[in-house]
Amino acid sequence: MAWVILIGSGVLEAVWATALGRSDGLKRPVPTVVFIVAGVLSLVGLGTALATLPTGTAYAVWTATGASLTVAWAMLTGAESASVKKVLLLTGIVVSVIGLKVIS
């Protein structure tokens, strides 16, 4: 269950990172509220998962999940250019995270 919570928290990290980018320096209210709520929920989930998972592995999975999804979403929405190199590098991150899960 801790792994499910951790991955969900990583997804929320992508949500708050995207919302923060769209908040215009925390000046736009809706993205700012999404940033705050998703940020708090993401950290609560990470904290919950850390009760049973190794800190280093859990933190690496959390950040990699959030970072990968943030970049993928930006490419899918056109906010960031997509390229084969980026997709291959993101794939490397995902494979590494799976590897960490397998050996934990």
PyMOL commands that set and color helices and strands:
alter all, ss='L'
color gray80, all
select helices_A, chain A and resi 2-22+29-49+55-77+84-103
alter helices_A, ss='H'
color red, helices_A
deselect
rebuild
show_as cartoon
